[in-house]
Amino acid sequence: MVTKPVLERTTADAKGDVVVLLIGMRINRFWAVHHWLPVLAAMPRMLRELSKDRSQGLLSHVLLTASPRTYYVVQYWESKEKLYAYAHSPRMLHHKAWAIINRKEREGKPRGHVGLWHEAYVVPEGSYESIYADMPAFGLAAAHGQVPLERRGRTAKDRFAHRTAEAHKETA
């Protein structure tokens, strides 16, 4: 088994705004497997689709579960424009999945077996910070790279205050 290098204390090397998408599902009726299993299987297919073409804008993702009935993905995107473009592209799986959901709703087909949700955030530089102690790149650091803590500051206050050269020019 290949292990990723573990550094002591690091932080994410994010520059500028950070785009985060939380997207998931909740199984409302376990017995309705034929309703929720296709939904559960759709997300890994979309993630594979995005990983095959990095120009789509997905930088990294983490699959998580909140309970035996709730599953979600934290996704880090290059920009909100690339996130929108993926979501609305008729040639991509996400668009096709929503077309099926919308068609069923128009036809008055029963719903309620599985819940869907997402939350999207554009986090401006200076409004995020991170620390990883003895961890390989994870989350924001997996998306944007990992640097020694000292490059951004030993304290959360220092890391929140960190600005790239581009951000300094914009505020000057």
N, C-alpha and C positions, 0 to 999 in steps of 0.2 A: 504494500500500500504506500502510495506517495503522500507525504504529508507536506502541508504548506508551511513555510517558515513562520515561526512565532517570534515576534519582536517584543521588546519589553513594553514600554508605553508609547503609543502612537496616537495619531489623530488622522482624520480624513483630509485629503489634499484637494478638497472641493474649492472651486474658484467661481465667483459670481453667484447667480441664483441657482437654487437646487429645486428640481421638479420631482415630487414624490406622488405616486399613485398607490392608494390602498384599494384593493379590489377583491371581492369575495362572495361567498355564498353561504346560506344557512339551510340545512335540511329541516324542513318543517314537518314532514311526514315520512318517517323512516321506511314504512311499508311501501311507499310509492317509488321504489328503486328505479323503475323505468322513466320516471320524471327527473330525478336528481342525478342519476349516474351520468347521463350525457352532459349535463352541466359541469359536473365534477371533472369529467374527462376533457372538456373543452379548453380549460386554462393551460394544462401542460402542452396541448397542441399549439396554442397561441404563443406560448413561450418558446417552443421549438422554432416556430415560424419566425419569430423576432430574432432568435439567436443565429439563424442562418444568414440574416442580412443585417449586420450591425448598423448600416446607414439608416435603418428605420428609427433609431434613436434610443432603444432600450439599453441602458448602461449595465444594469445589474438587477437582480431580484432575489427575494427570500420568500420561500413557501412556509406558511405558518398555520397552526390550528389553534383555535380558541377553546374548542370543546369537541366532543365526538360529532357534533352537528354543524360546526362553523369552521370554514376553511377560508384562508385568504392569502394574498400575495402582496408584499411590499415591493413596489417597483420604483427604480430610479431612472429618470429619463433625461436625455440631453437637453430638451426644451419642451415647453408646452405646445409649441407648433408641431413638433414631431409626434407628440402624443395625440394631438387632434388629427393629424394626417393619418396615423395608423388607425385610429378609431373609426374614421369616416371613409377609408378606402374600400371601395366595393370589391377589390380583389383580395382582401385580407379576411382572415377567419372571424375577427371580432365583428365586423360589419355583417357577415353572414349569420352569425349567432344572434345578433340583435334583430335581424330581419325575421328570423323564425319566431322569436319572442313577440315581436310586434304583430306578426301575422296571426298568431294564436290569440292574441288579445283582441284584434279586430274581428275574428271569427267567434268570439265569445266562449272560447274553450276554457274549461275550468283551470284555475291557477291556484296557487297557494301551497303547492307541494314543496317548492324550493324558493327561497328568497335570494335576491341578488342585490348587491350594493357596491358603490365605489365612492371614494373621496379623493380629490386631487388637490395638491398644494403646490404653490410656487413660493418657495422660501427665499427671501432676499438675503444676499450676503450680509453677514453681521447678525443674522437671526437664527443661526444654527451653530452648533459646536459638537464635538465628539471626542471621546477618549476610548481607547482600547488597551486593556492591560493583559499582556501575554496572550494576545489573540491574533490569528491570521486576519487578513483583510476581510471585513464583514460589513454588511449594510452599506452605509454611505462610503466607507473606505473601499469596499469592493467595487463600487461604482466609479469613484473618482481617484482612487489611489490612496496610498498610506504613507505618511511621513512621520519622522520622529516628533514627539510631543513638543520639544523645544522650538521647533519651527513656527508653531502657532501659539505657544504659551503654556506654562505649567498649570494654570488655573482656568476654570471655565470662563471666568470674567475676561481673561486675556484672550482666550480662543474666540469668544464672541466679538471682541474688539478687533480681531485680525481683519485686515482688508488687503485685497490684491492691489497691485500697482494701478490696474485699470479702474478700480473703485475709487482710489485716491484721486485720480485725474478727474473723474466725474463729479466728485464733491468739491474740487478746488475751483 
